[in-house]
């Protein structure tokens, strides 16, 4: 269909229908619009304009009611033309405050989970944050600790503050000097390198090593080579229980499909990558989503990152009948807050 051009009056009526429907979940009739403060036209004019908006496929007319409800195209027109650009909501200040807790600021995983949960609290939608890709994370420090004569623990701290620990048991006691040497060797060879099996393995293949040193490294290097196994698929989800409770009247098939999308991850990650590289908010409404498990849902997302690169996306997922003004303001603020945080982590 060609680009729809609405009159100012039609835009006013469309905005009222959408915002009332989001608030009440009920169809909106002409009597709910005519006579409002600032509305100078009567019921007959409103009915005529509602019919015209229905012809334009921006509104639908449920057979059980005389009122109208928005279509996906109606929501799209509202988002593109009627939501003020750059609007700030006082409610989303809570999002920036989520990263001002000293305990959270020490670890990226905690910051991601906190942002996802606070976005959900603010909007009653699902908050979803994708983690930074493995190649953006570097090794900061490695410790090889002898816990018992035959038990060694390898501790890896990355540039994001994440701490990974792996335990290794040996048949014979391990020399304390050998464990200390391994710590020094790992840090000399790997500090500052990206997390990843390829770059790590290359730096560990030193032909000058003694046989005992080579055998010890081979036994414990698995802790380093497996660091990035799940990094590409990290997703932090906030508010699942809250979302299901809030939208329990929603079609259970839609809710089930959304939960499957969260479990399968791959399609959701591919969708949210669409937000990367965009200067502003990425938004897909209802039928604009090709993923079958997300039918009847909308996704509002924005990319976050440091000055040098995009690292991931913050997003909200909810029914098409969502408060788009609040959702857009929330993801925009969350992206800014997380970007500021990442600038400190990756400086």
Phi and psi in degrees as a GROMACS rama.xvg file:
@    title "Ramachandran Plot"
@    xaxis  label "Phi"
@    yaxis  label "Psi"
@TYPE xy
-65.9754  162.715  UNK-2
-54.9291  127.365  UNK-3
-81.603  134.287  UNK-4
-119.334  116.904  UNK-5
-105.156  151.623  UNK-6
-75.8362  166.283  UNK-7
-60.0406  -38.364  UNK-8
-66.8473  -41.5625  UNK-9
-63.7644  -37.4161  UNK-10
-65.3386  -39.2995  UNK-11
-61.5524  -46.085  UNK-12
-67.0926  -42.3129  UNK-13
-61.424  -43.2378  UNK-14
-61.1568  -42.719  UNK-15
-64.2342  -44.2761  UNK-16
-60.2689  -46.6535  UNK-17
-66.144  -48.6707  UNK-18
-67.818  -35.4251  UNK-19
-68.3409  -40.0884  UNK-20
-67.0959  -40.7032  UNK-21
-59.9072  -40.0862  UNK-22
-73.6253  -41.9247  UNK-23
-103.862  -19.1453  UNK-24
69.3124  3.42793  UNK-25
-106.171  154.292  UNK-26
-59.4331  151.325  UNK-27
-113.497  124.048  UNK-28
-102.328  173.02  UNK-29
-62.3576  -32.9843  UNK-30
-66.4407  -25.0594  UNK-31
-77.4839  -12.8901  UNK-32
-106.736  -49.43  UNK-33
-63.6342  142.379  UNK-34
86.9357  -3.93301  UNK-35
-68.8266  156.595  UNK-36
-61.0906  127.947  UNK-37
91.2969  -10.3455  UNK-38
-98.2116  113.122  UNK-39
-100.91  3.54769  UNK-40
-111.5  151.873  UNK-41
-86.624  -177.734  UNK-42
-62.2435  -38.7698  UNK-43
-64.8813  -39.9747  UNK-44
-66.3059  -41.6509  UNK-45
-61.8646  -43.9465  UNK-46
-60.7236  -41.0301  UNK-47
-63.3554  -43.3348  UNK-48
-70.6709  -35.3469  UNK-49
-61.2869  -41.6882  UNK-50
-63.0905  -40.1663  UNK-51
-66.0865  -42.0839  UNK-52
-64.0762  -31.6429  UNK-53
-69.7108  -40.3398  UNK-54
-60.288  -34.6142  UNK-55
-79.8748  0.879811  UNK-56
65.6582  26.5905  UNK-57
-93.8124  -22.4409  UNK-58
-128.566  157.488  UNK-59
-124.717  161.949  UNK-60
-125.582  89.3045  UNK-61
-57.2521  138.994  UNK-62
-67.8614  -17.4698  UNK-63
-88.0548  -0.811321  UNK-64
-149.328  155.304  UNK-65
-84.1947  -7.16698  UNK-66
-87.122  174.277  UNK-67
-114.728  156.197  UNK-68
-128.726  153.418  UNK-69
-71.6066  148.626  UNK-70
-93.9274  173.412  UNK-71
-58.6811  -38.5605  UNK-72
-65.7845  -33.8586  UNK-73
-66.1668  -43.459  UNK-74
-61.7737  -40.3574  UNK-75
-62.9327  -43.0212  UNK-76
-62.4975  -41.528  UNK-77
-59.9239  -47.5891  UNK-78
-65.3494  -41.9141  UNK-79
-75.8482  -29.2267  UNK-80
-122.102  -23.0171  UNK-81
-114.903  -13.21  UNK-82
-86.8223  122.892  UNK-83
-59.4986  135.937  UNK-84
-76.7023  138.468  UNK-85
71.5335  17.2401  UNK-86
-67.051  137.669  UNK-87
-107.063  132.646  UNK-88
-109.088  130.434  UNK-89
-62.0641  -24.9634  UNK-90
-64.3798  -37.3468  UNK-91
-77.9105  2.60781  UNK-92
-61.5971  -24.598  UNK-93
-59.8004  -31.4002  UNK-94
-65.468  -48.0613  UNK-95
-64.3677  -37.3423  UNK-96
-63.5806  -22.1807  UNK-97
-62.668  -25.0533  UNK-98
-102.904  14.2477  UNK-99
-100.59  10.5631  UNK-100
-89.8565  125.408  UNK-101
-55.4675  -39.8435  UNK-102
-65.8195  -36.7006  UNK-103
-71.1287  -35.6312  UNK-104
-67.9166  -9.75816  UNK-105
-83.5638  -13.4482  UNK-106
-145.749  130.927  UNK-107
-64.2394  -41.3113  UNK-108
-54.6656  -44.241  UNK-109
-64.6559  -39.0214  UNK-110
-64.7723  -41.8936  UNK-111
-62.8592  -47.2526  UNK-112
-63.1933  -40.3204  UNK-113
-64.6182  -44.8179  UNK-114
-62.6945  -44.5204  UNK-115
-59.958  -41.9967  UNK-116
-70.7018  -41.273  UNK-117
-67.8117  -38.4522  UNK-118
-58.8193  -39.7713  UNK-119
-67.0367  -41.8159  UNK-120
-60.5512  -40.7791  UNK-121
-68.0914  -36.3597  UNK-122
-113.05  -12.6928  UNK-123
62.0069  26.6652  UNK-124
-115.21  177.479  UNK-125
-79.6554  127.358  UNK-126
-95.0409  126.534  UNK-127
-131.027  128.265  UNK-128
-126.9  129.992  UNK-129
-92.373  138.296  UNK-130
-77.47  162.524  UNK-131
-62.2864  146.778  UNK-132
-65.7927  157.22  UNK-133
-58.9087  -37.3739  UNK-134
-69.3154  -10.3368  UNK-135
-92.3321  -5.15097  UNK-136
-104.348  135.246  UNK-137
-118.529  162.503  UNK-138
-83.759  127.378  UNK-139
-99.0339  -41.9911  UNK-140
-159.686  144.247  UNK-141
-131.093  133.348  UNK-142
-123.802  134.962  UNK-143
-112.301  111.259  UNK-144
-113.86  133.603  UNK-145
-92.4988  102.846  UNK-146
-81.5065  -39.8411  UNK-147
-139.166  166.16  UNK-148
-51.8655  -31.0249  UNK-149
-118.122  11.0484  UNK-150
-124.184  124.877  UNK-151
-118.53  138.744  UNK-152
-116.825  131.917  UNK-153
-105.289  121.45  UNK-154
-111.068  126.229  UNK-155
-121.072  124.853  UNK-156
-112.519  127.067  UNK-157
-101.511  173.602  UNK-158
-64.7059  -18.7296  UNK-159
-86.811  -2.74749  UNK-160
90.703  -2.99906  UNK-161
-69.3993  141.254  UNK-162
-119.715  124.017  UNK-163
-115.823  135.272  UNK-164
-126.341  134.547  UNK-165
-131.95  137.809  UNK-166
-104.896  141.041  UNK-167
-133.32  132.2  UNK-168
-106.908  137.749  UNK-169
-117.303  154.907  UNK-170
-73.2187  -29.8919  UNK-171
-123.47  157.251  UNK-172
-57.47  144.766  UNK-173
-98.8993  134.605  UNK-174
-66.4753  127.841  UNK-175
-57.163  -38.8769  UNK-176
-64.7561  -32.8195  UNK-177
-67.4531  -40.1587  UNK-178
-64.9471  -42.5591  UNK-179
-63.1524  -41.5932  UNK-180
-61.6083  -41.3954  UNK-181
-63.01  -40.0599  UNK-182
-57.8791  -49.3738  UNK-183
-62.6699  -43.1506  UNK-184
-63.4855  -47.3046  UNK-185
-57.5859  -46.8547  UNK-186
-68.2379  -36.8184  UNK-187
-65.6704  -39.2308  UNK-188
-86.6072  -30.1791  UNK-189
-117.831  -17.8162  UNK-190
-57.534  127.807  UNK-191
91.2099  -9.93478  UNK-192
-81.204  151.164  UNK-193
-63.1952  146.357  UNK-194
-66.5128  130.14  UNK-195
161.991  139.642  UNK-196
-62.5391  -36.7499  UNK-197
-65.5104  -52.2845  UNK-198
-69.3082  -33.6728  UNK-199
-68.0372  -47.6716  UNK-200
-61.5173  -38.1433  UNK-201
-62.8285  -38.2379  UNK-202
-78.8565  -15.1775  UNK-203
-93.4614  -9.49871  UNK-204
-88.9262  80.2  UNK-205
-104.971  112.495  UNK-206
-69.7202  -12.4284  UNK-207
-85.0507  -4.44592  UNK-208
-70.184  145.867  UNK-209
-68.3084  159.347  UNK-210
-59.8004  -41.2964  UNK-211
-66.0198  -38.1826  UNK-212
-66.5059  -44.6816  UNK-213
-61.3953  -43.7239  UNK-214
-64.8693  -38.9582  UNK-215
-67.7088  -44.3522  UNK-216
-62.1506  -42.3577  UNK-217
-59.0154  -34.7604  UNK-218
-72.6225  -33.9505  UNK-219
-108.442  -8.09195  UNK-220
-69.7086  -14.0738  UNK-221
-54.8706  -32.9314  UNK-222
-59.708  -32.6711  UNK-223
-87.5324  -38.4917  UNK-224
-70.0945  -21.5874  UNK-225
-100.687  6.99784  UNK-226
-58.0236  -38.2992  UNK-227
-98.8641  14.4235  UNK-228
-54.9049  -42.5537  UNK-229
-110.052  5.39269  UNK-230
-61.9468  -36.6204  UNK-231
-69.8633  -17.7978  UNK-232
-111.328  18.5185  UNK-233
-71.0252  122.972  UNK-234
-132.237  132.874  UNK-235
-109.969  124.732  UNK-236
-119.001  130.883  UNK-237
-118.058  137.053  UNK-238
84.1773  26.5931  UNK-239
-61.2751  -48.8839  UNK-240
-63.4995  -40.8337  UNK-241
-62.5331  -42.3687  UNK-242
-63.4519  -47.568  UNK-243
-62.4283  -40.2766  UNK-244
-65.3497  -44.0099  UNK-245
-67.4681  -35.4552  UNK-246
-114.154  31.6935  UNK-247
-65.1562  -19.8239  UNK-248
-81.7436  -9.39582  UNK-249
-64.7201  156.292  UNK-250
-51.5285  121.274  UNK-251
-62.3477  -27.6034  UNK-252
-64.4189  -41.2597  UNK-253
-65.5918  -43.7887  UNK-254
-62.174  -43.1513  UNK-255
-62.7379  -39.8798  UNK-256
-63.424  -41.0589  UNK-257
-63.472  -43.1693  UNK-258
-63.3521  -36.2664  UNK-259
-66.2444  -38.5173  UNK-260
-62.6919  -37.8974  UNK-261
-68.118  -36.5606  UNK-262
-72.0311  -40.5812  UNK-263
-76.1654  -29.8495  UNK-264
68.6212  -44.9988  UNK-265
-59.5136  -50.3475  UNK-266
-64.0369  -36.7764  UNK-267
-67.1403  -41.0227  UNK-268
-61.7759  -42.4696  UNK-269
-62.0726  -40.2951  UNK-270
-64.516  -47.0589  UNK-271
-70.8557  -21.9557  UNK-272
-64.8174  -18.1362  UNK-273
-64.5553  -19.9214  UNK-274
-78.5246  -20.563  UNK-275
-71.6236  136.958  UNK-276
86.863  -6.85848  UNK-277
-89.6818  136.835  UNK-278
-73.4041  -20.029  UNK-279
-134.419  -155.011  UNK-280
-75.5476  136.464  UNK-281
-95.9119  129.092  UNK-282
-142.081  128.39  UNK-283
-127.575  132.45  UNK-284
-118.201  122.041  UNK-285
49.6315  -111.241  UNK-286
-67.2175  -11.107  UNK-287
-72.633  -13.5826  UNK-288
-90.1452  121.068  UNK-289
-81.1935  -19.0755  UNK-290
-69.3195  116.358  UNK-291
-56.8976  -33.8968  UNK-292
-70.2005  -10.6579  UNK-293
-109.68  17.2587  UNK-294
-62.3045  137.148  UNK-295
82.9886  3.84009  UNK-296
-114.278  164.917  UNK-297
-127.606  151.069  UNK-298
-125.69  126.322  UNK-299
-119.243  123.848  UNK-300
-143.645  160.39  UNK-301
-149.741  148.677  UNK-302
-84.9664  149.994  UNK-303
-124.984  162.456  UNK-304
169.259  -174.929  UNK-305
-92.8738  -179.687  UNK-306
-64.6162  -24.7572  UNK-307
-91.5695  -22.8946  UNK-308
-162.925  155.542  UNK-309
-80.2901  138.515  UNK-310
-113.78  -24.7214  UNK-311
174.977  -166.965  UNK-312
-134.016  144.296  UNK-313
-105.164  143.161  UNK-314
-153.432  160.491  UNK-315
-124.157  136.627  UNK-316
-123.057  131.214  UNK-317
-161.988  179.164  UNK-318
-65.0314  158.75  UNK-319
-58.2425  -28.4432  UNK-320
-82.5851  71.4215  UNK-321
-120.63  164.305  UNK-322
-82.1992  92.3881  UNK-323
-66.5436  -33.4188  UNK-324
-61.4421  -45.7286  UNK-325
-68.7705  -41.4122  UNK-326
-62.5591  -45.0495  UNK-327
-63.9723  -45.9776  UNK-328
-62.8534  -36.6006  UNK-329
-69.1165  -48.7515  UNK-330
-67.8055  -33.4336  UNK-331
-63.913  -44.7223  UNK-332
-68.4884  -39.123  UNK-333
-63.4797  -40.5287  UNK-334
-64.4058  -41.8481  UNK-335
-63.7602  -44.7608  UNK-336
-64.106  -43.8536  UNK-337
-70.0818  -34.0799  UNK-338
-64.3336  -43.5095  UNK-339
-60.0941  -42.0747  UNK-340
-63.0361  -43.2699  UNK-341
-66.4812  -32.0648  UNK-342
-59.2241  -37.1831  UNK-343
-72.7025  -39.7837  UNK-344
-68.164  -40.9886  UNK-345
-98.4961  9.4087  UNK-346
